[in-house]
Amino acid sequence: MNGKGSPWSGAMTLGMGWAWLDARIGDNRAHRHVAHQISLALDDECEIGGSSPLRLRQGDALLIPAGTLHCLAPAGIAVRTIYVDPMFRGRNSLAAQTVCTRLNRDDASALLAIQDGKQARQWIADFLGLVGSRIIDRRLRAGLAESDADTSTTALAGMIGLSPARVREIAVRDFGVPPSKLLQWLQLQRAIDALRQSRNLADAAATGGFSDQAHFTRRLVEWFGVTPASGLNGLDISVSD
C-alpha cells in the first residue's frame, strides 16, 4: 500500500452511476473497477501508479478508463475524483477510452471549480456531452436498479426476461464486465451507504449482501484498493440523486 498506516479523509457524494470524492489520499492498493475515474491534483503533484505510471501536476486532471489497474500517491495530498459508470443516465459515453488521457485545461478548470455534489453531477453531464455516447440496454439498467443484495445473475436474467447467456453478453458490451461483477459493484455501493448511516461494519456488510465483514473488506480492497477502516471511516459520505 501507499502511505502505510495513512487513512483517507474528506467527503464523498454517491449518486446513481456516479460519485464525487474530495479527499486526502491514504492507503490504497492497485485496483480496477467498473467506473471510469477522473482525478484532479488539488494542492500538489499526484502519482498515478499502475502498469503505466503517470504524474499529475497541481491543477492537472486525468481520465482513467474503467478496468484500468491504478492507485494514487503520495499519502496526504488532496485529490478531487469523479467516478462515472453507464448507470449514469443509461449511457456508455466513454466506452472507446482504453488508455489514460489528460483532460484539457478548460475541463480541468471546471472540475476544480466544483463546490458540491449538484455541481459535480452537472460537470459529469457536461463532460460526457462532449464525447460520443451510446444508450445501454434499458432492460438491464432497469433490472440492476431493481436488484437487491441477494439478486443472483440467474435471478437478474429472470427479472428482465432474458437468458443468463444473453444478459452476460449485454453486460460485457455495455459495462465491460459480466453481470456477476455488476452485482458486486452494486453490493459495494449499498454497503458503503449503510456504513454511512450506521458506521457499523457488520451492518454494512449484511446490507450489501456480503457473508461477513471479511468478505466486504476483501471486495472493497479488490474494487477500490482500500479497507473500510483506512478508506471509508475518515470520509463524510452523503447520497444524492
Backbone torsions as a table, in degrees:
resi	resn	phi	psi	omega
1	MET	NA	155.1	174.1
2	ASN	-85.2	142.1	175.6
3	GLY	60.3	59.0	-174.2
4	LYS	-50.9	128.9	178.0
5	GLY	83.1	4.9	-176.6
6	SER	-97.9	121.4	176.8
7	PRO	-84.2	155.7	171.4
8	TRP	-76.8	151.5	175.5
9	SER	-146.0	143.0	-179.7
10	GLY	146.9	-146.0	-176.5
11	ALA	-137.2	146.3	177.3
12	MET	-134.0	136.9	172.6
13	THR	-115.6	127.0	-179.8
14	LEU	-105.7	134.3	174.6
15	GLY	-134.1	178.9	178.8
16	MET	-71.8	107.3	179.1
17	GLY	80.2	8.9	179.3
18	TRP	-153.9	161.5	174.6
19	ALA	-154.6	153.7	178.1
20	TRP	-127.4	126.6	-178.0
21	LEU	-126.6	121.5	172.0
22	ASP	-114.0	109.5	-171.3
23	ALA	-155.0	160.5	168.5
24	ARG	-93.2	130.8	-173.9
25	ILE	-62.6	137.1	171.9
26	GLY	-124.2	-154.5	178.3
27	ASP	-55.8	134.5	167.6
28	ASN	-160.6	132.7	176.9
29	ARG	-90.0	161.8	174.0
30	ALA	-59.5	132.8	-175.4
31	HIS	-152.8	170.5	175.2
32	ARG	-144.4	152.8	-177.6
33	HIS	-148.7	176.7	-175.4
34	VAL	-71.4	-29.8	-175.3
35	ALA	-82.5	146.7	164.5
36	HIS	-73.2	144.6	-177.6
37	GLN	-123.0	135.1	176.0
38	ILE	-124.4	115.9	-176.1
39	SER	-117.2	137.0	-178.8
40	LEU	-120.1	126.7	176.9
41	ALA	-77.8	118.4	-172.6
42	LEU	-89.0	-45.9	-171.5
43	ASP	-129.2	1.0	-179.6
44	ASP	-165.7	176.1	177.0
45	GLU	-68.5	142.3	179.9
46	CYS	-119.7	136.6	177.4
47	GLU	-101.7	129.5	175.4
48	ILE	-103.9	105.1	-179.5
49	GLY	-86.4	160.6	-179.7
50	GLY	151.2	-156.5	-179.0
51	SER	-67.8	-28.5	177.3
52	SER	-131.9	83.8	-176.0
53	PRO	-57.6	143.4	179.5
54	LEU	-134.8	162.4	177.0
55	ARG	-127.8	132.5	177.2
56	LEU	-107.1	130.4	172.6
57	ARG	-76.5	162.0	176.3
58	GLN	-54.2	129.0	-179.9
59	GLY	90.7	-7.4	177.2
60	ASP	-88.1	151.4	178.8
61	ALA	-131.8	149.3	-175.9
62	LEU	-134.4	135.1	172.0
63	LEU	-90.5	121.4	177.7
64	ILE	-108.3	107.7	-175.2
65	PRO	-61.3	152.2	176.3
66	ALA	-53.9	141.2	178.0
67	GLY	85.1	-0.5	-179.1
68	THR	-87.1	128.3	177.3
69	LEU	-71.0	128.2	-176.0
70	HIS	-160.8	166.1	169.7
71	CYS	-154.8	166.0	-177.4
72	LEU	-117.8	144.5	178.9
73	ALA	-156.5	165.2	-2.6
74	PRO	-87.5	167.5	178.3
75	ALA	-62.1	141.4	173.4
76	GLY	101.1	-18.2	-179.7
77	ILE	-85.7	155.6	-178.0
78	ALA	-90.6	132.6	-179.8
79	VAL	-134.4	138.5	172.8
80	ARG	-104.7	126.4	-175.7
81	THR	-129.9	135.9	173.3
82	ILE	-110.7	134.9	172.4
83	TYR	-116.5	137.4	177.2
84	VAL	-147.7	132.7	176.7
85	ASP	-126.4	173.9	-174.1
86	PRO	-63.8	-9.6	173.7
87	MET	-68.8	-18.9	176.8
88	PHE	-72.2	110.9	-179.9
89	ARG	59.3	13.5	175.7
90	GLY	65.0	30.0	-177.8
91	ARG	-131.2	139.3	174.1
92	ASN	-101.0	91.4	-173.1
93	SER	-89.0	-15.2	-173.9
94	LEU	-121.2	23.6	-175.8
95	ALA	-61.3	-30.3	-176.9
96	ALA	-78.3	-12.1	-179.2
97	GLN	-77.4	118.7	-179.1
98	THR	-122.8	-10.2	178.5
99	VAL	-129.1	154.6	178.0
100	CYS	-63.1	135.7	-175.2
101	THR	-133.8	131.3	177.9
102	ARG	-75.3	138.0	177.3
103	LEU	-75.4	153.1	175.6
104	ASN	-73.3	168.0	-173.5
105	ARG	-61.7	-38.9	-178.5
106	ASP	-65.0	-45.1	179.6
107	ASP	-65.1	-40.0	179.1
108	ALA	-66.2	-39.5	179.4
109	SER	-65.8	-39.6	177.7
110	ALA	-65.7	-37.7	176.5
111	LEU	-65.2	-38.7	178.7
112	LEU	-64.6	-30.0	-175.8
113	ALA	-80.2	-8.8	-178.9
114	ILE	-60.6	137.0	-179.3
115	GLN	-120.7	-14.6	-179.7
116	ASP	-157.3	176.2	-177.4
117	GLY	-62.0	-37.6	179.6
118	LYS	-61.4	-44.3	178.4
119	GLN	-67.8	-34.7	177.9
120	ALA	-62.4	-44.1	179.8
121	ARG	-62.7	-40.3	179.2
122	GLN	-67.4	-38.5	178.1
123	TRP	-60.6	-43.2	179.5
124	ILE	-60.3	-46.8	-179.2
125	ALA	-61.0	-42.5	179.3
126	ASP	-66.1	-42.4	-178.5
127	PHE	-65.0	-45.7	180.0
128	LEU	-67.4	-25.2	179.4
129	GLY	-69.0	-13.5	-178.3
130	LEU	-87.9	-10.3	-177.4
131	VAL	-123.4	164.5	-179.1
132	GLY	-63.4	140.7	179.7
133	SER	-130.9	153.6	178.9
134	ARG	-132.5	132.9	179.2
135	ILE	-69.9	129.6	178.0
136	ILE	-81.7	168.2	-177.8
137	ASP	-61.2	120.2	-175.4
138	ARG	-66.1	-33.3	-179.8
139	ARG	-64.7	-45.3	-179.9
140	LEU	-66.0	-42.1	179.9
141	ARG	-61.0	-44.4	180.0
142	ALA	-65.0	-40.6	179.2
143	GLY	-64.2	-40.6	177.7
144	LEU	-65.0	-39.9	179.9
145	ALA	-65.4	-30.3	-178.2
146	GLU	-92.6	-8.4	-177.4
147	SER	-68.1	159.8	175.1
148	ASP	-124.8	-173.6	-173.6
149	ALA	-62.9	-23.5	-176.2
150	ASP	-99.9	2.6	-177.2
151	THR	-68.3	127.6	177.0
152	SER	-98.0	170.3	177.0
153	THR	-59.9	-42.0	179.1
154	THR	-64.0	-42.8	179.0
155	ALA	-65.0	-39.7	178.1
156	LEU	-60.9	-43.3	179.0
157	ALA	-60.8	-42.4	178.7
158	GLY	-65.0	-36.2	-179.7
159	MET	-61.5	-35.9	-174.7
160	ILE	-106.5	5.9	172.7
161	GLY	72.0	32.4	178.4
162	LEU	-126.6	161.6	176.7
163	SER	-75.0	153.0	176.4
164	PRO	-55.5	-37.0	179.6
165	ALA	-64.8	-40.0	179.6
166	ARG	-69.9	-38.8	177.4
167	VAL	-61.7	-42.2	178.8
168	ARG	-61.6	-44.5	-179.9
169	GLU	-58.8	-45.5	-178.5
170	ILE	-67.8	-42.5	-178.5
171	ALA	-61.3	-44.5	179.5
172	VAL	-65.5	-38.9	178.7
173	ARG	-66.2	-44.3	-172.4
174	ASP	-90.4	-29.5	-176.1
175	PHE	-118.2	-12.9	179.0
176	GLY	83.1	2.2	179.3
177	VAL	-140.8	158.5	177.0
178	PRO	-70.4	164.9	-176.8
179	PRO	-60.6	-31.0	178.9
180	SER	-61.0	-38.2	178.5
181	LYS	-71.8	-36.6	177.0
182	LEU	-61.6	-42.9	-180.0
183	LEU	-66.3	-36.3	174.0
184	GLN	-61.7	-42.1	179.7
185	TRP	-58.3	-43.8	178.8
186	LEU	-71.1	-34.7	176.0
187	GLN	-58.9	-44.4	-179.9
188	LEU	-61.4	-42.0	-179.8
189	GLN	-64.1	-39.8	177.5
190	ARG	-64.4	-41.8	-179.0
191	ALA	-66.2	-40.1	178.7
192	ILE	-63.4	-41.4	178.2
193	ASP	-64.0	-40.9	178.9
194	ALA	-65.5	-37.2	178.3
195	LEU	-65.9	-35.6	175.8
196	ARG	-59.6	-41.2	-174.6
197	GLN	-77.8	-39.0	-172.2
198	SER	-111.6	-21.4	-173.3
199	ARG	56.1	26.5	179.3
200	ASN	-115.3	115.5	-173.5
201	LEU	-64.2	-38.4	179.9
202	ALA	-64.1	-43.8	178.6
203	ASP	-64.0	-41.2	-179.4
204	ALA	-63.2	-43.9	179.4
205	ALA	-61.8	-43.6	-179.4
206	ALA	-65.5	-43.0	179.9
207	THR	-62.3	-36.7	179.7
208	GLY	-77.7	-7.2	179.5
209	GLY	86.4	15.3	178.4
210	PHE	-84.9	149.5	-175.4
211	SER	-67.0	-31.5	177.8
212	ASP	-163.8	-178.6	-178.0
213	GLN	-63.5	-37.3	-179.2
214	ALA	-64.3	-37.6	178.4
215	HIS	-63.6	-46.3	177.2
216	PHE	-59.0	-45.5	-178.8
217	THR	-62.4	-42.8	179.5
218	ARG	-61.1	-43.9	-180.0
219	ARG	-65.8	-39.3	-179.9
220	LEU	-64.6	-41.5	177.2
221	VAL	-64.7	-41.2	-179.5
222	GLU	-62.3	-44.5	-172.1
223	TRP	-92.3	-28.9	-177.4
224	PHE	-124.3	-7.4	177.2
225	GLY	76.9	12.8	-177.4
226	VAL	-133.3	158.7	170.9
227	THR	-94.0	163.3	175.7
228	PRO	-56.6	-40.1	-177.0
229	ALA	-68.1	-45.3	-176.3
230	SER	-83.3	-29.4	-172.3
231	GLY	-103.7	-23.4	-173.2
232	LEU	-116.7	-34.2	-173.2
233	ASN	-61.1	-28.9	-178.8
234	GLY	-92.7	7.7	-179.1
235	LEU	-103.7	139.6	170.7
236	ASP	-88.8	103.8	-172.8
237	ILE	-100.0	133.1	176.0
238	SER	-130.9	166.2	-178.0
239	VAL	-121.8	137.6	179.8
240	SER	-128.1	170.8	177.4
241	ASP	-69.9	NA	NA
